[in-house]
């Protein structure tokens, strides 16, 4: 738990550690997004005394009041939890997993970096993908760095973790599984997944090449490599475009 005994500051808090039951949003916009999308998760909001009296602050106060979320001005908490001087609000939220809905799933395998994981969540939501399975990821989904990198997409997603792809398949045997390989399989330009589908995106080059499933890849002229988040965004855009066509 983040809350502890009373000390010299208004709330005795500690920075997030993996395995905690609570995490937090860093920043006014991110906290507002959490209040808009998942207000039931918010335990408390801490506000800086330096927060500007503008539309963002008015929206934050309105959402806290409407959803009965306590709002406290406490500079010491913000100074302790945030390394940035321009962080004017922090939202404390409960960590909860949601059940995935059958249909369209994005599987993220072997992600080790919180920033990369958050970026992929942001891309998924941008292309209307909201059910995410994490397969053998060591990156901590609930780390404030991941939540921040997602730019609020975390609160738009239903996310569950699985140790292996086989564990996921046992839970969702009806899904058609497609795997992004490094060089083999059908080219992305002709890729057309059959619903209900699961698309496996690796957190490192070649990390998914041994996984069973219908393989596809992205043909890049002259073998030029792109960063993996860009690869992932291309795949997600292709699925979005095919769905709209």
N, C-alpha and C positions, 0 to 999 in steps of 0.2 A: 504494500500500500504506500501511497505517496504521503498521506497525512500521518503525522506522528504527534508527539507531545508539543505543547506550547513552549516557545522559547522567546528570545528577544524580538523576533519578527512576528508578524501577525499570524502567519501559518508556518509551521515547521514542515518544510518540503524537502524532498531529495530528487535529484535528477533521475530520469527514467533508466531502469535496468531491465534487461530481458527477463521475462517471467513475472513482471509486475502485473497487477490486475487493472491498473489505470495507466493511461498515457495522456499526452496533451498536445494541443495545437499551438503553434508558435506564429503569432501575427493576427492582426485584426481581420483581414479578408478570410483567412483560413478558419478562424473561429466563427465568423458569420456563416460560412458555408456549412460547417458542422451543425450549427443551430438551425439552419434552413433544412438540411437533409436528414439529420438523425438527432433531433433535439432530445429524444429520450435517453441518449447515451451521456449527455452532458451532466456532470456533477456540480461544476462550479466554474465561473469565469473570473479571472483576475485581470484588472485593468490598471494601466499606468496613469499616474496623476498628470503625465505630460501628453496624454491622448488629446488630439485636436477635436474641438467641438464642431463636428461636421456631419455629413450624411451617413458616413460609415459608423460613427459613434452612436448616432441616433438609431440606426438600424440594429446595432448590437444591443443597445438597451431595450429596444422594443421587443426583440426576439427573446431576450432573457426574461422579460416580464411576462410575455405571452406564454412561455413554456415553463415558467416557475423555476428558472435556473438562477441560483444565487450569484450576484455580481458584487465583487469586492475590489476596492481600490487598494493595491498593495505593491508598491514599487520594489520592495525587497524580494518578493517572489519572482517578479519578472527579471530582475537582475540576476537572481540565482539560477533560473532555468534557461535563460536566453543569453547567447553570446553577442547578440546584435543590439545596438543602441536604439534602433528604430522599431523594436518590437513593443507594441503598445497594448497587446491583449494576449492572454493565454487561456485556452479552454481545457479543463480537465475532463476526460471522458473515459467511460468504462470500456474495457476490451471484451468484445463478444463476437463469436463466429456465427454466421448465418448459413442456413441450408441453401445450397445451390438449386436453382430451378432448372428442370430439364429443358433443353433447347440449344442455345449457342453458348459454348464454354471456351474460354481462353485458358490454356494450361501454361504456366510459367515454370520452367524446369531449371533447377540448379543456380538460381540467382544468389550471388554472394554479396552484392553491394546494395545498400538501402536506397541510394540515389537512383540507380538503374531500375530497381524494382518499382519505385514510385513513379518514374518516368513512364514505364510500361503501363501502369495503372491509368495514368493520365491519357495515354494514347488509346487505350481500350475504351474508356468512357467517351472520348471524343468521337469514336466510331461506333457508338451505341452497343458496346459489349459490357455487360454488367455482372456476369457470373465468372468468377476467376478461381481457378484451382492452383495452388502452389505445390509443386512436386519437388520434394527434396531440396528446398531452398534453405540456405543458411542465413540469408539476409533476414533481418527482423522486420516483419510487416508493421509492427506496432511502434517501432522506434520513431520518435518525432521527426527525425531526418527523412524517413520514408514517407510519413504522412505529409510533410512539407513539400517534398519533391513531387508528390502526386497532385499538388495544388488543389486539394479538396476532393479529388477523384475517389480517394479511399472511402468517403462517406456516400458515394453513389454505387458502391459495389457490394455484392455478396461474395465473400471470400472464405474458402476452406483450405486447410493444409493437409497434404498426404505425404507419406514417406516415399512412396514409389508410384510409378504409373500403374502398376498392377493393382495397388490399393484403390486408386481412383477408379479403375475400370470395374472393379468388383462393386463399387458403389453406384456406378452409372453404366451398366452393361449395354444399354440401348444406344449410346453415343457412337457416332462414326468418328474415328480418330485419324487426324491428319498431322503429319510431323514435318517441321521445317528442317530439311537436311542441308548440309554444307554444299553439296554439289550434285546429288542424285535426285531422281524423281521427276515428276511433272513440273514444268515451268510455271511460275506464278501467273503469267499472263493468261494461261488456259485453265488455271485452278478454279474449280467450282465445287465447293464442299456441299455434301448432302446433309440436310438437317434430319435429326438433331446432330450437331457436329461438335467436336472438340479439336481445337487447333493448338498443337504443342509448339511453343516458342522457347528456344534455349537461352540460358543466361551466359553461355560462352560458345564460341565456334566449335562445332562438332559434338557438343554435349548431348545432343538428341539423336545422333546418327545411328546409335545402336538400338533405339527404341522401335518397336514394331508398330506399324500403322501405314496408311497410304502416304508415301513421301512426296514432297514437293520442294522446290528450291527457287531462288531468285537468280535469274541469269543476269550477271553484271558484265558489260562489255570489257574486254581486255583483262578480265580477272580482277578488276578493281574492287577492293573490299570497302564496305560501308560499316559504320559503327552499328552494333547490334540493335540499339534502340531505333535506328533508322530502318533496318531490316524489319523489325517488328511492326513499326508504323506502316510500312508498305503492305505487309500482309494484312493488317487490320483494315487498311483502306480498301484493299482489293475485296475483302469479304463484305464490307459496307457497300461498295459499289455494285457488287453482284446482287446483293439483297435488294437494292433500290431499283435495279434494272428490270 
